[in-house]
Amino acid sequence: MAAGISASTTHFALHIQRPALRNRIGAVVPKRWAKNAVTRNAIKRQIYALAAQTQFKTEAADMVVRLRKTFQRKDFISASSVALKQAVRTELWQLFDKAFRTP
């Protein structure tokens, strides 16, 4: 995370460190922003699943996706609701699009 923020959205920040031997991704979901373990794990699963299906068109890099703001509990019925997963995935697409947009 010393490399600084490469891209950010309302809830997430992406840190990219280059060069690296291969693409690696990490997820930081603090208890401060996601109180329930179910919610933290659901967000991490969305990060890893999206990274696995996304083909990065850059040189190899170490990447860390960090949750930096809470998803409001009043907006989502349960800790692992479909609505929460869709909101997370949509915002992660925006994050990766900002970071890897080809000029």
Backbone as a ProteinNet text record, in pm:
[ID]
protein_1_A
[PRIMARY]
MAAGISASTTHFALHIQRPALRNRIGAVVPKRWAKNAVTRNAIKRQIYALAAQTQFKTEAADMVVRLRKTFQRKDFISASSVALKQAVRTELWQLFDKAFRTP
[TERTIARY]
81.6	0	86.3	215.3	305.9	310	265.6	267.2	164.8	70	-34.2	-155.8	-259.1	-385	-377.8	-399.9	-399.5	-537.3	-641.2	-778.7	-866.5	-977.8	-1067.6	-1211.8	-1301.7	-1444.8	-1496.7	-1626.6	-1685.1	-1642.3	-1641.5	-1613.3	-1476.7	-1412.2	-1288.9	-1173.3	-1052.1	-929.2	-844.8	-775.5	-689.2	-545.8	-458.6	-316.4	-244.7	-156.4	-83.4	65.1	140.1	285.7	345	426	493.9	642.5	728.6	705.2	689.5	637	620.1	642.8	658.7	680.7	553.6	439.5	311	202.1	82.7	-30.3	-73	-79.8	-131.6	-228.3	-330.1	-429.3	-452.2	-470.6	-501	-622.4	-688.9	-808.1	-794	-821	-819.4	-959.5	-1027.4	-1163.9	-1166.5	-1141.3	-1130.7	-1264	-1253.4	-1370.6	-1434.8	-1355.5	-1405	-1514.9	-1501.9	-1596.6	-1698.5	-1670.4	-1766.6	-1768.3	-1865	-1867.5	-1883.6	-1969.4	-1995.7	-1892.2	-1848.3	-1753.5	-1814.7	-1945.5	-2014.5	-2002	-2019	-2008	-1864.9	-1767.5	-1627.1	-1590.6	-1630.9	-1599.7	-1672.1	-1795.7	-1870.2	-1801.9	-1754.7	-1686.3	-1554.7	-1478.8	-1352.4	-1376	-1480.4	-1510.6	-1543.3	-1614.6	-1645.2	-1518.6	-1426.5	-1300.1	-1220.6	-1204.2	-1123.9	-1190.4	-1323.2	-1394	-1382.8	-1398.7	-1388.5	-1246.1	-1147.5	-1007.5	-973.6	-1031	-1003.7	-1061.9	-1177.1	-1239.4	-1197.2	-1128.2	-1082.9	-942.4	-922.8	-791	-725.2	-620.1	-549.7	-458.8	-472.6	-394.2	-278.5	-204.1	-88.1	25.1	140.5	248.5	213.7	287.6	259.2	265.2	175.2	168.5	110.7	149	86.3	-22.4	-145.5	-259	-326.2	-371.2	-446.9	-573.4	-687.5	-815.7	-851.2	-876.8	-902.2	-1039.4	-1119.7	-1247.9	-1218.5	-1269.8	-1237.6	-1359.3	-1477.9	-1600.8	-1704.2	-1790.2	-1888.5	-2005.3	-2060.8	-2187.1	-2295.1	-2386.3	-2485.8	-2575.7	-2589	-2671	-2818.2	-2866	-3008.6	-3044.5	-2943.4	-2968.6	-2972.1	-2919	-2910.1	-2973.1	-3058.8	-3138.3	-3051.9	-2958.6	-2874.5	-2728	-2643.3	-2499.1	-2446.4	-2512.2	-2466.5	-2580.1	-2655.9	-2770.1	-2722.9	-2810	-2781.1	-2761	-2837.5	-2825.1	-2686.5	-2634.3	-2500.2	-2395	-2407.7	-2311	-2312.5	-2430.2	-2439.8	-2381.1	-2404.6	-2349.8	-2197.5	-2144.1	-1998.5	-1939.3	-1999.4	-1946.1	-1950.5	-2058.4	-2069.7	-1960.4	-1938.9	-1836.6	-1695.7	-1674.1	-1542.8	-1516.2	-1619.5	-1603.3	-1560.6	-1622.1	-1585.6	-1441.2	-1401.4	-1265.4	-1162.2	-1182.7	-1088	-1091.3	-1207.9	-1217.1	-1134.9	-1143.4	-1063.5	-914.3	-875.8	-733.6	-672.3	-747.9	-691.9	-752.5	-814.5	-872.8	-760.7	-778.5	-678.1	-704.2	-604.5	-625.6	-649
-119.1	0	126	109	222.8	289.8	219.6	274.5	385.3	397.7	499.3	443.8	522.9	481.3	502.9	395.6	404	438.3	389.8	418.9	407.1	479.2	470	492.9	438.1	460.7	502.8	509.4	552.8	465	333.5	241.4	172.6	174.1	97.3	183.1	137.5	195.9	81.2	106.3	5.9	56.5	-24.3	5.8	-89.3	-36	-119.1	-94.1	-202.8	-197.1	-270.3	-201.4	-262.3	-244.3	-321	-444.5	-562.7	-670.2	-793.6	-910.3	-1028.1	-1146.1	-1190.9	-1171.4	-1211.2	-1127.9	-1132.3	-1060.9	-1131.4	-1054.5	-1105.5	-1002.8	-1052.3	-960.3	-994.1	-891.4	-906.1	-822.2	-856.5	-783.7	-745.3	-619.4	-570.2	-519.5	-590.7	-554	-544.7	-425.1	-409.7	-427.6	-475.6	-491.4	-354.8	-252.6	-117.5	-80.3	-124.3	-87.7	-196.5	-320.9	-430.5	-511.2	-483.3	-539.7	-691.9	-745.5	-889.7	-965.7	-1079.9	-1163.8	-1212.9	-1235.6	-1280.1	-1174.3	-1049.7	-940.4	-927.6	-932.9	-923	-1034.7	-1154.9	-1267.9	-1257.8	-1210.4	-1194.2	-1091.1	-981.6	-878.7	-933.2	-1004.8	-1063.7	-1162.8	-1244.5	-1340.5	-1268.6	-1156.6	-1079.5	-1021.8	-974.8	-919.3	-1027.2	-1143	-1250.4	-1307.2	-1320.5	-1374.6	-1280	-1152.4	-1056	-1049.4	-1054.6	-1052.7	-1177.4	-1291.1	-1415.5	-1413.5	-1350.2	-1350.6	-1230.8	-1133.7	-1016.9	-1041.9	-1017.5	-1029.9	-892.6	-880.5	-753.2	-736.7	-625.6	-600.5	-506	-537.3	-459.1	-553.9	-495.4	-580.2	-632.8	-730.9	-795.2	-692.4	-707.6	-613.5	-681.2	-630	-668.5	-566.6	-614.6	-525.2	-555.1	-450.1	-464	-380.1	-444.1	-374.1	-354.6	-229.1	-196.3	-132.2	-186.8	-124.9	-5.2	111.2	230.8	305.9	247.5	308.1	198.2	211.7	107.3	110.7	-6.9	-17.8	-9.7	84.1	109.1	-12.2	-52.7	-168.7	-148.7	-26.5	-0.8	-22.7	-19	-36.9	-183.5	-271.7	-413.7	-497.6	-590.3	-668.2	-755.1	-828.1	-917	-893.8	-957.2	-938.2	-991.2	-1090.5	-1145.5	-1146.4	-1038.9	-1031.5	-1019.9	-1059	-1049	-902.9	-813.8	-670.7	-618.9	-660.9	-619.8	-672.9	-799.2	-859	-787.6	-752	-680.7	-539.8	-473.4	-339	-343.2	-442.6	-458.5	-487.6	-580.9	-619.4	-502.1	-425.3	-309.8	-207.4	-181.9	-84.5	-136	-265	-322.1	-313.3	-335	-318	-175.1	-78.4	61.7	87.2	26.5	43.8	-11	-134.5	-194.9	-122.8	-71.7	2.9	131.5	202.5	323.3	292.6	184	152	103.7	27.1	-37.3	11.1	126.4	183.5	213.6	169.5	196.1	333.6	418.7	555.8	560.5
0	0	0	12.1	9.7	-127.5	-230.4	-366.3	-384.1	-293.8	-306.6	-377.6	-384.4	-445	-595.7	-671.4	-817.5	-872.8	-807	-847.8	-724.1	-724.1	-610	-653.4	-573.9	-589.2	-452.4	-437.3	-311.4	-194.3	-213.8	-104.2	-111.4	-226.6	-243.6	-292.8	-259.8	-314	-368.1	-479	-540.4	-536	-477.6	-470.6	-566.2	-650.5	-746.9	-731.5	-715.4	-705.9	-825	-903.3	-1017	-998	-1051.5	-1126.3	-1030.5	-1083.1	-1007.8	-1102.9	-1048.2	-1131.4	-1201.3	-1133.9	-1190.4	-1125.2	-1178.7	-1118.3	-990.6	-882.7	-756.3	-701.1	-630.9	-574.9	-427.9	-349.8	-208.7	-174.9	-66.8	-23.8	122.5	152.9	290.1	320.4	409.1	447.3	600	655	799.7	872.7	994.4	1079.2	1108.3	1102.2	1124.4	1025.1	898.1	794.1	762.7	798.4	779	908.4	993	1128.2	1131.2	1043.6	1045.4	963.4	1016.1	942.8	812.4	812	691.2	581.5	619.1	522.9	472.1	562.8	521.4	424.9	454.5	367.2	233.3	233.5	107.3	18.4	76.8	-0.8	-55.7	25.2	-20.9	-134.6	-122.8	-229.7	-360.1	-351.8	-471.9	-534.2	-451.3	-501.3	-574.1	-509.9	-570	-695.6	-694.2	-810.7	-929.9	-906.3	-1015.2	-1069.3	-981.9	-1026.6	-1107.1	-1070.6	-1142.3	-1283.3	-1300.6	-1432.4	-1518	-1458.6	-1531.7	-1585.5	-1711.6	-1772	-1769.2	-1688.7	-1679.5	-1799.6	-1869.3	-1989.9	-1958.4	-1853.9	-1814.7	-1780.3	-1751.5	-1703.8	-1564.6	-1519.9	-1391.8	-1278.1	-1181.8	-1070.5	-947.5	-832.4	-706.9	-679.1	-653.1	-632.3	-499.5	-432.7	-309.1	-322.3	-302.2	-300.5	-153.8	-116.3	23.5	37.5	129.6	163	251.3	214.4	291.8	342.9	322.7	372.3	387.9	485.8	513.2	414.2	387.3	315.2	422	410.4	514.5	536.8	662.1	696.5	662.2	670.7	643.7	497.2	407.5	264.9	222.4	305.8	270	380	340.6	435.1	525.6	466.7	547.2	513.9	592.8	578.1	445.1	388.5	260.2	158	153.6	62.1	-82.7	-172.9	-315.8	-354.9	-295	-325.5	-288.2	-173.9	-132.2	-228.5	-265.3	-357.9	-492.4	-541	-668.3	-657.7	-546.4	-527	-520.9	-450.1	-440.1	-577.2	-649.4	-780.2	-879	-878.9	-967.5	-937.4	-810	-774.3	-803.3	-787.6	-821	-971	-1055	-1199.7	-1230.8	-1164.5	-1185.4	-1143.1	-1032.2	-981.4	-1079.2	-1126.7	-1219.9	-1354.9	-1394.1	-1519.3	-1510.8	-1397.6	-1379.5	-1382.2	-1318.1	-1304.6	-1435.9	-1514.9	-1632.8	-1762.8	-1762.7	-1883.5	-1982.7	-2103.7	-2206.7	-2266.2	-2272.9	-2322.8	-2471.4
[MASK]
+++++++++++++++++++++++++++++++++++++++++++++++++++++++++++++++++++++++++++++++++++++++++++++++++++++++

